[in-house]
């Protein structure tokens, strides 16, 4: 039994490549990259490299919001409404407060 550091569906960064884990086999982990290619990483390599699991962040930054100008309050209201349906999800203000 492994400690399940990564799971199918996780969005991860493996070195300089980022993608979604599609399958974890006995020998390799298959990742669909942002460029839509399939990357096979030997599990021995996965065990020895740093893997950043961005899909399990405690919050997801939304850098595009600053492009919306005055529309930010409306987007924030919609985001709060959508996020309220998801356990553990929260929207942080510009000052890091809920």
N, CA, C and O atoms as a MOPAC input file, in Angstrom:
PM7 MOZYME 1SCF
protein

 N      0.82400 1    -1.19400 1     0.00000 1
 C      0.00000 1     0.00000 1     0.00000 1
 C      0.86200 1     1.24900 1     0.00000 1
 O      1.75300 1     1.39800 1     0.83600 1
 N      0.59600 1     2.14400 1    -0.93900 1
 C      1.34200 1     3.38700 1    -0.99100 1
 C      0.66700 1     4.46900 1    -0.17800 1
 O     -0.42900 1     4.28500 1     0.35300 1
 N      1.34400 1     5.59700 1    -0.09200 1
 C      0.77400 1     6.69700 1     0.68400 1
 C     -0.06200 1     7.64800 1    -0.17300 1
 O     -0.50500 1     8.69000 1     0.31100 1
 N     -0.28100 1     7.29900 1    -1.43800 1
 C     -1.11900 1     8.07400 1    -2.35100 1
 C     -0.78500 1     9.56400 1    -2.35500 1
 O     -1.63800 1    10.40800 1    -2.07900 1
 N      0.45900 1     9.86500 1    -2.67100 1
 C      0.87400 1    11.26700 1    -2.75100 1
 C      0.11900 1    11.96500 1    -3.87600 1
 O     -0.34700 1    13.09200 1    -3.70800 1
 N     -0.00200 1    11.30500 1    -5.01100 1
 C     -0.78300 1    11.85600 1    -6.11400 1
 C     -1.91400 1    10.89100 1    -6.44300 1
 O     -1.81700 1     9.68900 1    -6.19400 1
 N     -2.99200 1    11.44000 1    -7.00800 1
 C     -4.15500 1    10.64100 1    -7.37300 1
 C     -4.58300 1    10.98800 1    -8.78700 1
 O     -4.26500 1    12.06300 1    -9.29600 1
 N     -5.30300 1    10.07700 1    -9.41600 1
 C     -5.86400 1    10.34500 1   -10.73600 1
 C     -6.75400 1    11.58400 1   -10.62800 1
 O     -7.56800 1    11.69900 1    -9.71100 1
 N     -6.58700 1    12.50200 1   -11.57100 1
 C     -7.35300 1    13.73900 1   -11.57400 1
 C     -6.59800 1    14.92400 1   -11.00900 1
 O     -6.99400 1    16.06900 1   -11.22900 1
 N     -5.50200 1    14.66800 1   -10.27500 1
 C     -4.70400 1    15.76300 1    -9.72600 1
 C     -4.02000 1    16.53500 1   -10.85300 1
 O     -3.55100 1    15.94400 1   -11.82600 1
 N     -3.96800 1    17.85000 1   -10.71300 1
 C     -3.18500 1    18.69100 1   -11.61500 1
 C     -1.84700 1    18.90200 1   -10.92700 1
 O     -1.78000 1    19.45600 1    -9.82900 1
 N     -0.77900 1    18.45400 1   -11.58600 1
 C      0.54400 1    18.44900 1   -10.96200 1
 C      1.59400 1    19.05200 1   -11.88200 1
 O      1.44500 1    19.10400 1   -13.10200 1
 N      2.66400 1    19.50400 1   -11.23400 1
 C      3.84400 1    19.95800 1   -11.95900 1
 C      4.95800 1    18.97200 1   -11.64400 1
 O      5.35600 1    18.81300 1   -10.49000 1
 N      5.45500 1    18.31300 1   -12.68400 1
 C      6.56100 1    17.35700 1   -12.58100 1
 C      7.76200 1    18.01100 1   -13.24100 1
 O      7.85600 1    18.02300 1   -14.46900 1
 N      8.67500 1    18.55200 1   -12.45700 1
 C      9.80200 1    19.28300 1   -13.04200 1
 C      9.28400 1    20.51100 1   -13.77300 1
 O      8.66000 1    21.38100 1   -13.16600 1
 N      9.54500 1    20.58700 1   -15.09300 1
 C      9.08300 1    21.73500 1   -15.87900 1
 C      7.80900 1    21.43800 1   -16.66800 1
 O      7.39100 1    22.25600 1   -17.48700 1
 N      7.18600 1    20.28000 1   -16.43600 1
 C      5.96600 1    19.89300 1   -17.15400 1
 C      4.77300 1    19.89000 1   -16.21400 1
 O      4.87800 1    19.44900 1   -15.07000 1
 N      3.64500 1    20.38000 1   -16.69300 1
 C      2.42000 1    20.42700 1   -15.90500 1
 C      1.32300 1    19.67700 1   -16.64500 1
 O      1.22600 1    19.75000 1   -17.87000 1
 N      0.50200 1    18.96200 1   -15.89900 1
 C     -0.60500 1    18.25900 1   -16.52200 1
 C     -1.49200 1    17.58500 1   -15.50000 1
 O     -1.28000 1    17.70100 1   -14.29300 1
 N     -2.49400 1    16.87600 1   -16.00500 1
 C     -3.46600 1    16.17100 1   -15.17200 1
 C     -3.14300 1    14.68600 1   -15.17300 1
 O     -2.96600 1    14.08500 1   -16.23300 1
 N     -3.06700 1    14.09600 1   -13.99100 1
 C     -2.77800 1    12.66500 1   -13.86100 1
 C     -3.97200 1    11.87700 1   -14.39400 1
 O     -5.09000 1    12.02200 1   -13.89900 1
 N     -3.72900 1    11.04600 1   -15.40300 1
 C     -4.79400 1    10.23800 1   -15.99300 1
 C     -4.78600 1     8.80300 1   -15.49200 1
 O     -5.83800 1     8.17500 1   -15.37800 1
 N     -3.59900 1     8.28200 1   -15.19300 1
 C     -3.52100 1     6.88700 1   -14.76100 1
 C     -2.23800 1     6.68400 1   -13.95900 1
 O     -1.19300 1     7.25500 1   -14.27200 1
 N     -2.34100 1     5.86000 1   -12.92200 1
 C     -1.16700 1     5.47700 1   -12.13900 1
 C     -1.06500 1     3.97200 1   -12.21800 1
 O     -1.85300 1     3.25100 1   -11.60500 1
 N     -0.08700 1     3.50000 1   -12.97900 1
 C      0.10900 1     2.06500 1   -13.16700 1
 C      1.20600 1     1.53200 1   -12.27000 1
 O      1.75400 1     2.25700 1   -11.44100 1
 N      1.51900 1     0.26300 1   -12.44100 1
 C      2.58000 1    -0.35900 1   -11.64900 1
 C      3.95300 1     0.19200 1   -12.00300 1
 O      4.81800 1     0.30800 1   -11.13500 1
 N      4.15900 1     0.53100 1   -13.26900 1
 C      5.46700 1     0.99300 1   -13.72000 1
 C      5.56800 1     2.49000 1   -13.95600 1
 O      6.62800 1     3.08700 1   -13.76400 1
 N      4.44600 1     3.10400 1   -14.37900 1
 C      4.52300 1     4.52500 1   -14.72800 1
 C      3.22400 1     5.25300 1   -14.39400 1
 O      2.17400 1     4.64900 1   -14.17300 1
 N      3.34600 1     6.57000 1   -14.36700 1
 C      2.20800 1     7.46300 1   -14.17300 1
 C      2.01700 1     8.22600 1   -15.46900 1
 O      2.96300 1     8.81000 1   -15.99700 1
 N      0.78900 1     8.22300 1   -15.98600 1
 C      0.50700 1     8.92200 1   -17.24100 1
 C     -0.16300 1    10.25100 1   -16.94000 1
 O     -1.12100 1    10.34100 1   -16.17200 1
 N      0.38700 1    11.28800 1   -17.58400 1
 C     -0.05200 1    12.66100 1   -17.34500 1
 C     -0.40300 1    13.30500 1   -18.68300 1
 O      0.37700 1    13.24000 1   -19.63300 1
 N     -1.58400 1    13.93100 1   -18.75300 1
 C     -1.98800 1    14.69700 1   -19.93900 1
 C     -1.49600 1    16.11400 1   -19.73200 1
 O     -1.94000 1    16.79500 1   -18.80800 1
 N     -0.58200 1    16.56900 1   -20.57900 1
 C      0.02100 1    17.89500 1   -20.40400 1
 C     -0.92900 1    19.00000 1   -20.86600 1
 O     -1.95900 1    18.73600 1   -21.48600 1
 N     -0.56300 1    20.22800 1   -20.55400 1
 C     -1.34500 1    21.38600 1   -20.98500 1
 C     -1.39900 1    21.47600 1   -22.51300 1
 O     -2.33400 1    22.04800 1   -23.07400 1
 N     -0.39600 1    20.90800 1   -23.17900 1
 C     -0.35000 1    20.90900 1   -24.64400 1
 C     -1.13200 1    19.73600 1   -25.22900 1
 O     -1.13400 1    19.53400 1   -26.44300 1
 N     -1.80200 1    18.95600 1   -24.36000 1
 C     -2.64500 1    17.80400 1   -24.70800 1
 C     -1.85600 1    16.57400 1   -25.15600 1
 O     -2.42300 1    15.67700 1   -25.78000 1
 N     -0.56700 1    16.51900 1   -24.85000 1
 C      0.20700 1    15.31800 1   -25.12900 1
 C      0.17800 1    14.41300 1   -23.90400 1
 O     -0.06000 1    14.87600 1   -22.78800 1
 N      0.41800 1    13.13300 1   -24.11400 1
 C      0.43900 1    12.17400 1   -23.02000 1
 C      1.88000 1    11.91800 1   -22.61700 1
 O      2.70700 1    11.52200 1   -23.43800 1
 N      2.16600 1    12.14700 1   -21.36400 1
 C      3.51100 1    11.99900 1   -20.82200 1
 C      3.51700 1    10.80100 1   -19.87700 1
 O      2.71100 1    10.73900 1   -18.94800 1
 N      4.41900 1     9.85600 1   -20.10700 1
 C      4.56500 1     8.70200 1   -19.22400 1
 C      5.81800 1     8.91000 1   -18.38000 1
 O      6.92000 1     9.04200 1   -18.91200 1
 N      5.63800 1     8.93700 1   -17.06000 1
 C      6.76100 1     9.15100 1   -16.15200 1
 C      6.95200 1     7.88300 1   -15.33700 1
 O      6.02300 1     7.45200 1   -14.65300 1
 N      8.13900 1     7.26900 1   -15.39000 1
 C      8.37700 1     6.07000 1   -14.58000 1
 C      8.13000 1     6.37000 1   -13.09800 1
 O      8.52400 1     7.42500 1   -12.60100 1
 N      7.47900 1     5.44400 1   -12.40000 1
 C      7.16200 1     5.67100 1   -10.98900 1
 C      8.41000 1     5.84400 1   -10.13200 1
 O      8.36200 1     6.52200 1    -9.10500 1
 N      9.52100 1     5.24500 1   -10.53500 1
 C     10.77800 1     5.46300 1    -9.81900 1
 C     11.19200 1     6.92100 1    -9.87900 1
 O     11.72200 1     7.46300 1    -8.90900 1
 N     10.95000 1     7.55900 1   -11.02400 1
 C     11.24400 1     8.98000 1   -11.17300 1
 C     10.27200 1     9.81100 1   -10.35200 1
 O     10.67600 1    10.75700 1    -9.67600 1
 N      8.98700 1     9.46200 1   -10.40800 1
 C      7.97500 1    10.19600 1    -9.63200 1
 C      8.32700 1    10.18000 1    -8.14900 1
 O      8.11900 1    11.16600 1    -7.44200 1
 N      8.86000 1     9.05600 1    -7.68600 1
 C      9.19100 1     8.91200 1    -6.26400 1
 C     10.39600 1     9.74700 1    -5.84500 1
 O     10.58300 1    10.00100 1    -4.65500 1
 N     11.21600 1    10.17600 1    -6.80100 1
 C     12.44600 1    10.88200 1    -6.43900 1
 C     12.45400 1    12.36600 1    -6.80000 1
 O     13.38100 1    13.08500 1    -6.42600 1
 N     11.42400 1    12.83900 1    -7.52800 1
 C     11.39500 1    14.25300 1    -7.90200 1
 C     10.35900 1    14.99500 1    -7.06100 1
 O      9.45700 1    14.39300 1    -6.47800 1
 N     10.51200 1    16.31000 1    -7.01500 1
 C      9.50500 1    17.13000 1    -6.35000 1
 C      8.29000 1    17.24200 1    -7.26200 1
 O      8.40800 1    17.58000 1    -8.44000 1
 N      7.12600 1    16.95200 1    -6.69800 1
 C      5.87300 1    17.05300 1    -7.43500 1
 C      5.01400 1    18.09700 1    -6.74400 1
 O      4.71300 1    17.97900 1    -5.55600 1
 N      4.62100 1    19.12200 1    -7.49500 1
 C      3.74000 1    20.16100 1    -6.96600 1
 C      2.31700 1    19.82700 1    -7.39800 1
 O      2.03000 1    19.73400 1    -8.59100 1
 N      1.42800 1    19.64500 1    -6.42200 1
 C      0.04000 1    19.27500 1    -6.70300 1
 C     -0.81200 1    20.53800 1    -6.57900 1
 O     -1.30300 1    20.86500 1    -5.49800 1
 N     -0.97600 1    21.23300 1    -7.68500 1
 C     -1.67000 1    22.52300 1    -7.63400 1
 C     -3.16700 1    22.38100 1    -7.44200 1
 O     -3.80800 1    23.31500 1    -6.95800 1
 N     -3.74600 1    21.24700 1    -7.80300 1
 C     -5.19500 1    21.08900 1    -7.64600 1
 C     -5.60800 1    20.91600 1    -6.19100 1
 O     -6.80000 1    20.94800 1    -5.88400 1
 N     -4.64100 1    20.73300 1    -5.28400 1
 C     -4.96900 1    20.59200 1    -3.86800 1
 C     -4.48900 1    21.78400 1    -3.03900 1
 O     -4.27100 1    21.65700 1    -1.83400 1
 N     -4.32600 1    22.92700 1    -3.67600 1
 C     -3.98800 1    24.14000 1    -2.93300 1
 C     -5.12400 1    24.47600 1    -1.98900 1
 O     -6.26900 1    24.09300 1    -2.23000 1
 N     -4.81600 1    25.19100 1    -0.91100 1
 C     -5.88700 1    25.58600 1     0.00200 1
 C     -6.71000 1    26.73200 1    -0.57900 1
 O     -7.79900 1    27.01900 1    -0.08200 1
 N     -6.20900 1    27.38600 1    -1.61800 1
 C     -6.99600 1    28.32700 1    -2.40800 1
 C     -6.36500 1    28.43700 1    -3.78100 1
 O     -5.17300 1    28.17500 1    -3.94400 1
 N     -7.16100 1    28.82500 1    -4.77500 1
 C     -6.67000 1    28.98600 1    -6.13500 1
 C     -6.63600 1    30.47500 1    -6.46900 1
 O     -7.68600 1    31.11500 1    -6.50600 1
 N     -5.45200 1    31.04000 1    -6.71200 1
 C     -5.39200 1    32.45000 1    -7.08500 1
 C     -6.05900 1    32.66800 1    -8.44700 1
 O     -5.97200 1    31.81900 1    -9.33400 1
 N     -6.71600 1    33.80200 1    -8.59700 1
 C     -7.39800 1    34.13600 1    -9.84800 1
 C     -6.80600 1    35.43000 1   -10.40500 1
 O     -7.42000 1    36.48900 1   -10.27300 1
 N     -5.62200 1    35.36500 1   -11.02800 1
 C     -4.93100 1    36.57800 1   -11.46600 1
 C     -5.67400 1    37.36100 1   -12.53800 1
 O     -5.41200 1    38.55200 1   -12.70900 1
 N     -6.59400 1    36.73000 1   -13.26800 1
 C     -7.29400 1    37.43600 1   -14.32200 1
 C     -8.27100 1    38.48000 1   -13.78100 1
 O     -8.71900 1    39.34400 1   -14.53500 1
 N     -8.60700 1    38.41800 1   -12.49800 1
 C     -9.58100 1    39.35000 1   -11.93000 1
 C     -9.14900 1    40.80800 1   -12.05100 1
 O     -9.99400 1    41.68600 1   -12.22300 1
 N     -7.85200 1    41.07700 1   -11.96600 1
 C     -7.41100 1    42.47200 1   -12.05300 1
 C     -7.66100 1    43.06000 1   -13.43700 1
 O     -7.67800 1    44.28100 1   -13.59300 1
 N     -7.85100 1    42.22300 1   -14.42700 1
 C     -8.15000 1    42.70800 1   -15.77300 1
 C     -9.59600 1    43.17400 1   -15.91100 1
 O     -9.93600 1    43.85600 1   -16.87800 1
 N    -10.44900 1    42.81100 1   -14.95400 1
 C    -11.87200 1    43.11600 1   -15.06200 1
 C    -12.25700 1    44.48800 1   -14.54300 1
 O    -13.38100 1    44.93800 1   -14.77100 1
 N    -11.34700 1    45.16700 1   -13.84900 1
 C    -11.63200 1    46.51100 1   -13.35000 1
 C    -12.83700 1    46.54800 1   -12.43400 1
 O    -12.87100 1    45.85700 1   -11.41600 1
 N    -13.83000 1    47.35500 1   -12.79000 1
 C    -15.01800 1    47.53500 1   -11.95900 1
 C    -15.89400 1    46.29000 1   -11.89300 1
 O    -16.79200 1    46.22100 1   -11.05500 1
 N    -15.65600 1    45.32000 1   -12.74400 1
 C    -16.45500 1    44.09100 1   -12.73400 1
 C    -16.06200 1    43.12600 1   -11.63800 1
 O    -16.72400 1    42.10500 1   -11.45100 1
 N    -14.99100 1    43.42800 1   -10.90300 1
 C    -14.50200 1    42.51400 1    -9.87300 1
 C    -15.54900 1    42.21900 1    -8.80100 1
 O    -15.72400 1    41.04900 1    -8.45900 1
 N    -16.25600 1    43.21300 1    -8.24900 1
 C    -17.25400 1    42.87200 1    -7.21500 1
 C    -18.30800 1    41.89200 1    -7.71800 1
 O    -18.71300 1    40.99500 1    -6.97800 1
 N    -18.75700 1    42.04500 1    -8.95600 1
 C    -19.76800 1    41.12900 1    -9.51400 1
 C    -19.18200 1    39.73000 1    -9.66400 1
 O    -19.84100 1    38.74700 1    -9.32300 1
 N    -17.95000 1    39.62600 1   -10.17000 1
 C    -17.29700 1    38.32400 1   -10.30500 1
 C    -17.11100 1    37.69100 1    -8.93700 1
 O    -17.29900 1    36.48400 1    -8.78600 1
 N    -16.74500 1    38.48400 1    -7.94100 1
 C    -16.57400 1    37.96300 1    -6.58600 1
 C    -17.89000 1    37.40900 1    -6.04900 1
 O    -17.90900 1    36.35100 1    -5.42000 1
 N    -19.00100 1    38.12500 1    -6.29800 1
 C    -20.30200 1    37.63600 1    -5.84300 1
 C    -20.66200 1    36.31100 1    -6.50600 1
 O    -21.13000 1    35.38400 1    -5.84300 1
 N    -20.44300 1    36.22600 1    -7.81100 1
 C    -20.73600 1    34.97800 1    -8.53100 1
 C    -19.83500 1    33.85600 1    -8.02300 1
 O    -20.29100 1    32.73100 1    -7.82100 1
 N    -18.55500 1    34.16600 1    -7.81900 1
 C    -17.60500 1    33.15300 1    -7.33500 1
 C    -18.00900 1    32.64600 1    -5.96000 1
 O    -17.96700 1    31.44100 1    -5.70900 1
 N    -18.40000 1    33.55000 1    -5.06600 1
 C    -18.85000 1    33.12600 1    -3.73400 1
 C    -20.04100 1    32.19700 1    -3.83600 1
 O    -20.12200 1    31.19900 1    -3.11900 1
 N    -20.95900 1    32.51900 1    -4.71800 1
 C    -22.14900 1    31.70200 1    -4.90400 1
 C    -21.77400 1    30.29900 1    -5.38600 1
 O    -22.28800 1    29.30400 1    -4.87500 1
 N    -20.88400 1    30.22600 1    -6.36300 1
 C    -20.45700 1    28.93000 1    -6.89600 1
 C    -19.66100 1    28.15200 1    -5.84600 1
 O    -19.88700 1    26.95800 1    -5.65200 1
 N    -18.73200 1    28.82900 1    -5.17100 1
 C    -17.87300 1    28.17000 1    -4.20500 1
 C    -18.62000 1    27.71500 1    -2.95700 1
 O    -18.18200 1    26.78400 1    -2.28200 1
 N    -19.73400 1    28.35400 1    -2.64400 1
 C    -20.48100 1    27.97600 1    -1.44200 1
 C    -21.00200 1    26.54800 1    -1.52400 1
 O    -21.32300 1    25.94300 1    -0.50200 1
 N    -21.08700 1    26.00600 1    -2.73800 1
 C    -21.54700 1    24.63100 1    -2.92300 1
 C    -20.43600 1    23.60000 1    -2.72400 1
 O    -20.69700 1    22.39800 1    -2.76200 1
 N    -19.20500 1    24.05600 1    -2.51300 1
 C    -18.05900 1    23.15500 1    -2.40700 1
 C    -17.44600 1    23.23300 1    -1.01600 1
 O    -16.97400 1    24.28800 1    -0.59400 1
 N    -17.45700 1    22.10800 1    -0.30900 1
 C    -16.91200 1    22.04100 1     1.03900 1
 C    -15.44800 1    22.45000 1     1.04600 1
 O    -14.65700 1    21.96500 1     0.23600 1
 N    -15.09200 1    23.33200 1     1.95300 1
 C    -13.70000 1    23.74500 1     2.11900 1
 C    -13.24900 1    24.83100 1     1.16900 1
 O    -12.12700 1    25.32200 1     1.29100 1
 N    -14.09400 1    25.22600 1     0.21900 1
 C    -13.71400 1    26.26900 1    -0.74100 1
 C    -13.98200 1    27.63500 1    -0.12100 1
 O    -14.94700 1    27.81600 1     0.62200 1
 N    -13.11400 1    28.59000 1    -0.43900 1
 C    -13.32000 1    29.94000 1     0.06200 1
 C    -12.71500 1    30.93100 1    -0.90900 1
 O    -11.79900 1    30.60600 1    -1.66400 1
 N    -13.23000 1    32.11900 1    -0.88000 1
 C    -12.75200 1    33.19200 1    -1.73800 1
 C    -12.08000 1    34.22400 1    -0.86200 1
 O    -12.69500 1    34.74400 1     0.06900 1
 N    -10.82500 1    34.52800 1    -1.14700 1
 C    -10.08100 1    35.50100 1    -0.36200 1
 C    -10.16900 1    36.87000 1    -1.00600 1
 O    -10.15600 1    36.98800 1    -2.23100 1
 N    -10.26000 1    37.90300 1    -0.18400 1
 C    -10.25900 1    39.27600 1    -0.69000 1
 C     -8.82900 1    39.67200 1    -1.02300 1
 O     -7.90300 1    38.87700 1    -0.86100 1
 N     -8.65200 1    40.88800 1    -1.48500 1
 C     -7.30200 1    41.38300 1    -1.80500 1
 C     -6.40800 1    41.39500 1    -0.57000 1
 O     -5.18400 1    41.38100 1    -0.70000 1
 N     -6.99200 1    41.42200 1     0.61900 1
 C     -6.21400 1    41.50700 1     1.84500 1
 C     -6.08900 1    40.16400 1     2.55300 1
 O     -5.65700 1    40.10300 1     3.70400 1
 N     -6.47400 1    39.06800 1     1.85400 1
 C     -6.31300 1    37.73400 1     2.41100 1
 C     -7.36500 1    37.37300 1     3.44900 1
 O     -7.17000 1    36.43300 1     4.22000 1
 N     -8.46700 1    38.09600 1     3.48200 1
 C     -9.54100 1    37.79700 1     4.42100 1
 C    -10.73100 1    37.26400 1     3.66000 1
 O    -10.91900 1    37.57200 1     2.48300 1
 N    -11.54800 1    36.45000 1     4.34400 1
 C    -12.75300 1    35.90900 1     3.70900 1
 C    -13.78000 1    36.98900 1     3.46800 1
 O    -14.85700 1    36.71000 1     2.94000 1

